[in-house]
Amino acid sequence: MIPVLIVRGEAMAQVFRKLLEPEFGREIRVSESNYVGSSVTSARSTLLRRKYVVALVTDAKPEELRQTHRSIVYLLSGVACADLWKINLLVPETEVLLFQDRGVLRQLLGREPTEEELLRGQTEPRRTLEEALGFEWLALDAELCRRLEAVDVSPLAEHSSVRQVRQFFRDHRDGRASLPF
């Protein structure tokens, strides 16, 4: 089975690619989407081909976390067994991952992040990055991609979302995947 990661945002796809390609090489396919709905649609289409396992990493608002998860499970379980896909919701936005390591954020911003930025980045990561870098949403993603080329994101490898995706793909590669009972 070919591992496919679908993640919200081109910049976050680049981060995951940098974190996963050293282990999985070109075998892994990483694609991005702009919204939760388009992520789920892409995951469903990929799963229907029957030769892929899919990990989906996308946003979830704290107050909608349970409902978002239930909806995605419902939509994916209609096309493939639950052992062929993994859902990983980052609250409140996928960019929160960039705020999990001060060194990564320092490289990304080109300066030391302020305490306020570190704090706001946990609840409003995209807006905090927009203000810190001076770019709005669509332009922000392109700017993050440009900056991420030179950033060592390896400290983010131990974040639970990254570890879970990596383990999901390892289990399938090594033939250990099965439905939990």
Secondary structure by P-SEA (a helix, b strand, c coil): cbbbbbbccaaaaaaaaaaccccccccbbbbbbccaaaaaaaaaaaaaaccbbbbbbbbbcccaaaaaaaaaaaaaaaccccccbbbbbccccccccccccaaaaaaaacccccaaaaaaaaccaaaaaaaaacccaaaaaaaaaaaacccccccccccaaaaaaaaaaaaaaaccccccc
